[in-house]
Amino acid sequence: MSRTPFTIPLPLARRLWLNAQRLDQREPFGAGPEATKAAIEHLGYVQIDTINVIERSHHHILFSRIPGYRRADLTHAQSVGKSVFEYWTHALAYVPVRDFRFFVSTMKEHRSNPDRWTASVSEEDARRIVRRIRKDGPLSIRDVDTDVLIEKAHLWASKKPSKAALERAFYDGRLIISERAGMLKSYELTERHFAWSSLPKPATASQVVDYRLDRALRSQALISAPSVMHPWKTFPEEYRKLIDRRVRKKELVEIRVDDSPLHHWLPPELLDAPPGETEPLVHILSPFDPLVIQRARLNLFFGYDHIFEAYVPKAKRQFGYFTLPVLVGDEIVAALDLKTDRAAKKLLIQAWHWLPAGRPRAHKRLIEEELSRFERFQLGD
């Protein structure tokens, strides 16, 4: 990896990334459950988060790319079409079922070496909850009324032993989340949910590396070690070897973005035929959106340092509890602290902060129009 890289200007880098994220097009995936399936397959995964000051992140991310998105579309994709499933990427996320085999080895490893969140659950406890589901059908934690609460082992642990047993069997791959009602999860036997005789054959270690690299290239266009390995910062040896091999085969080319020292790679055809400029669309983005969640990359490409302040004491917040970046065209121009008042049926603007790229006279009307659409989504079905 010692070759002298090309240098591309920052505006081109932004345009490539926005195009890969499908944020430069009005309706890139169509509408309905099939659009939800297509969006998750293209992005690779959509992060789930519990905070609902405004709509939860998984619905918000999909709405940003599917103008006619309805929450029922995701329910259909998960529980009826069964084209997406939930599992851990860098966080709990919706993942395409077509990619299930790339997670099977992780599931089997978890059975032998459960992580710190579920290590306190015995194998017998996990088997007991699986036997109950096999006999009685899908189960949510609300269906368990025999728990004796215990002390938490750490902040994110559950006080309910049955919940921990469900989670262990879920990360083991024995159970799948078959349905969500808000954040209430129903668990089902994985094979029974998908009508499989057994789990898919696991991908090999080298196939998993290929998959993760290709997933990043599809959704990011130009990649770096931190962007592929998020939240880790460096490539393991097998990734470096794969990138070197693809560079030698001219499937990737190394580049720099302006004067940044960070190494990036992209398919050379993107330099030969980059996406053209499009009309400046407006997006009010979730702080868990793929464009925002990698803070250092966001700062490099857009000059905006997003700070997630939900866990910052109120007196120390700069922008607000749940600040959303506003993208207009290829610039992040404002940061809005929003809250949905569902009882009053309105979207509240707690604070409106203009950023250096913001031009109030040019951008305010555009953002207000998008806020009206965003409010309808927040309060809709």
Buried (B, 14 or more C-beta within 10 A) or exposed (E): EEEEBEEBEBEBBBBBBBBBBBBBBEEBBEBBBBBBBBBBBBBBBBBBBEBBBBBBBBBBBBBBBBBEBBBEBBBBBBBEBBBBBBBBBEBBBBBBBEBBBBBBBBBEBBBEEBEEBBEBBEEEBBEEBBEBBEEEEBBBBEBBEEBEEEEEBEEEBBEBBBBBBBBBBBBBBBBBBBBBEEEEBBBBBBBBBBEEEEBBEBBEEEEBBBBBBEBBBBBBBBBBBBBBBBEEEEBEEEBEEBBBEBBEEEBBBBBBBEEBEEBBBBBBEBBEEBBEEBEBBBBBBBBBBBBBBBBBBBEBBBBBEBEBBEEBEEEEBEBBBBBBBBBBBBBBBBBBBBBBEEEEEEBEEBBBBBBEBBEEEEBBEBBEEBBEEBBEBBBEE
